Protein backbone atom coordinates (compact mmCIF):
# COMPACT_ATOMS: atom_id res chain seq x y z
CA UNK A 1 0.00 0.00 0.00
CA UNK A 2 1.45 3.32 -1.10
CA UNK A 3 0.36 5.27 1.99
CA UNK A 4 2.03 2.77 4.32
CA UNK A 5 5.21 2.83 2.26
CA UNK A 6 5.27 6.62 2.19
CA UNK A 7 4.80 6.74 5.94
CA UNK A 8 7.70 4.30 6.44
CA UNK A 9 9.92 6.33 4.11
CA UNK A 10 9.08 9.52 6.00
CA UNK A 11 9.66 7.88 9.37
CA UNK A 12 13.06 6.47 8.38
CA UNK A 13 14.13 9.74 6.79
CA UNK A 14 12.99 11.85 9.74
CA UNK A 15 14.29 9.67 12.58
CA UNK A 16 17.55 8.47 11.00
CA UNK A 17 18.34 11.79 9.30
CA UNK A 18 19.63 10.04 6.21
CA UNK A 19 20.14 11.80 2.89
CA UNK A 20 17.55 11.07 0.22
CA UNK A 21 20.00 8.91 -1.72
CA UNK A 22 20.65 6.63 1.27
CA UNK A 23 16.96 6.45 2.15
CA UNK A 24 16.27 5.52 -1.45
CA UNK A 25 18.77 2.66 -1.29
CA UNK A 26 16.99 1.25 1.76
CA UNK A 27 13.67 1.21 -0.09
CA UNK A 28 14.96 0.33 -3.55
CA UNK A 29 14.01 3.73 -4.95
CA UNK A 30 15.79 6.65 -6.59
CA UNK A 31 16.57 9.73 -4.50
CA UNK A 32 14.21 11.80 -6.65
CA UNK A 33 11.30 9.50 -5.72
CA UNK A 34 12.22 9.92 -2.06
CA UNK A 35 12.27 13.69 -2.51
CA UNK A 36 8.79 13.58 -4.04
CA UNK A 37 7.46 11.38 -1.22
CA UNK A 38 8.93 13.63 1.46
CA UNK A 39 7.51 16.76 -0.12
CA UNK A 40 4.08 15.17 -0.28
CA UNK A 41 4.30 13.78 3.25
CA UNK A 42 5.26 17.14 4.78
CA UNK A 43 2.05 18.63 3.42
CA UNK A 44 -0.08 15.61 4.27
CA UNK A 45 1.26 15.41 7.84
CA UNK A 46 -0.04 18.93 8.44
CA UNK A 47 -3.48 18.24 6.99
CA UNK A 48 -4.33 14.61 7.86
CA UNK A 49 -4.76 13.85 11.54
CA UNK A 50 -4.99 10.09 10.96
CA UNK A 51 -1.62 10.16 9.23
CA UNK A 52 -0.15 12.17 12.12
CA UNK A 53 -1.54 9.62 14.57
CA UNK A 54 -0.06 6.74 12.58
CA UNK A 55 3.33 8.43 12.49
CA UNK A 56 3.26 9.11 16.25
CA UNK A 57 2.24 5.52 16.98
CA UNK A 58 5.07 4.03 14.93
CA UNK A 59 7.58 6.58 16.25
CA UNK A 60 6.73 5.72 19.85
CA UNK A 61 7.07 2.00 19.13
CA UNK A 62 10.54 2.61 17.68
CA UNK A 63 11.65 4.54 20.74
CA UNK A 64 10.92 1.65 23.10
C-alpha positions as CSV (number, residue, x, y, z in Angstrom):
1,X,0.0,0.0,0.0
2,X,1.5,3.3,-1.1
3,X,0.4,5.3,2.0
4,X,2.0,2.8,4.3
5,X,5.2,2.8,2.3
6,X,5.3,6.6,2.2
7,X,4.8,6.7,5.9
8,X,7.7,4.3,6.4
9,X,9.9,6.3,4.1
10,X,9.1,9.5,6.0
11,X,9.7,7.9,9.4
12,X,13.1,6.5,8.4
13,X,14.1,9.7,6.8
14,X,13.0,11.8,9.7
15,X,14.3,9.7,12.6
16,X,17.6,8.5,11.0
17,X,18.3,11.8,9.3
18,X,19.6,10.0,6.2
19,X,20.1,11.8,2.9
20,X,17.5,11.1,0.2
21,X,20.0,8.9,-1.7
22,X,20.7,6.6,1.3
23,X,17.0,6.5,2.2
24,X,16.3,5.5,-1.4
25,X,18.8,2.7,-1.3
26,X,17.0,1.3,1.8
27,X,13.7,1.2,-0.1
28,X,15.0,0.3,-3.5
29,X,14.0,3.7,-4.9
30,X,15.8,6.7,-6.6
31,X,16.6,9.7,-4.5
32,X,14.2,11.8,-6.6
33,X,11.3,9.5,-5.7
34,X,12.2,9.9,-2.1
35,X,12.3,13.7,-2.5
36,X,8.8,13.6,-4.0
37,X,7.5,11.4,-1.2
38,X,8.9,13.6,1.5
39,X,7.5,16.8,-0.1
40,X,4.1,15.2,-0.3
41,X,4.3,13.8,3.3
42,X,5.3,17.1,4.8
43,X,2.0,18.6,3.4
44,X,-0.1,15.6,4.3
45,X,1.3,15.4,7.8
46,X,0.0,18.9,8.4
47,X,-3.5,18.2,7.0
48,X,-4.3,14.6,7.9
49,X,-4.8,13.8,11.5
50,X,-5.0,10.1,11.0
51,X,-1.6,10.2,9.2
52,X,-0.1,12.2,12.1
53,X,-1.5,9.6,14.6
54,X,-0.1,6.7,12.6
55,X,3.3,8.4,12.5
56,X,3.3,9.1,16.3
57,X,2.2,5.5,17.0
58,X,5.1,4.0,14.9
59,X,7.6,6.6,16.2
60,X,6.7,5.7,19.8
61,X,7.1,2.0,19.1
62,X,10.5,2.6,17.7
63,X,11.7,4.5,20.7
64,X,10.9,1.6,23.1
